[in-house]
Amino acid sequence: MGIVGFAQLESLFRKAAGLDIDKNKAKEITDIVEKKLYDLLLIGERNASYNARNVIWESDIPLTKGFLESIHKFRSLEQEIDIEPILKFLASKPPLKYPLEAELEKKLPEIVGTLLYIIARIIKETDEGCRQPSSEDIRRAGRILDLTM
């Protein structure tokens, strides 16, 4: 499936925004999250370098105030995201110049879950009546995420 299983994705989207996800749309959503996670880590790598460190710390990842607030909202959903698919995904990408600190690695599931939460909320905010997002709804959410993060 990818970075997160369909059952987890479906449950999270229902809890976060009352959205029903079609199994065919799940890959579109996880592709956006995978891209954005890797983007965040690439910027973290750059920030670690600027700070003359050879390890990427959590503070190197450019998490906005809104993202940090969304982490709390994601936590309140009590959704568990497994770290193994995330690490498997990262192993399939070009290696980062620096390793992740252990604390940051432990937070990867929370970051992925928050990205999913944010996508669900963007879809709902841009079309309040939406119940089953279309591919265009998902692509629009991805474009908004790219503009803001």
Secondary structure, 3 states (H helix, E strand, C coil): CCCCCHHHHHHHHHHHHCCCCCHHHHHHHHHHHHHHHHHHHHHHHHHHHHCCCCCECHHHCCCCHHHHHHHHHHHHCCCCCCHHHHHHHHHHCCCCCCCECHHHHHHHHHHHHHHHHHHHHHHHHHCCCCCCCCHHHHHHHHHHHHHHC
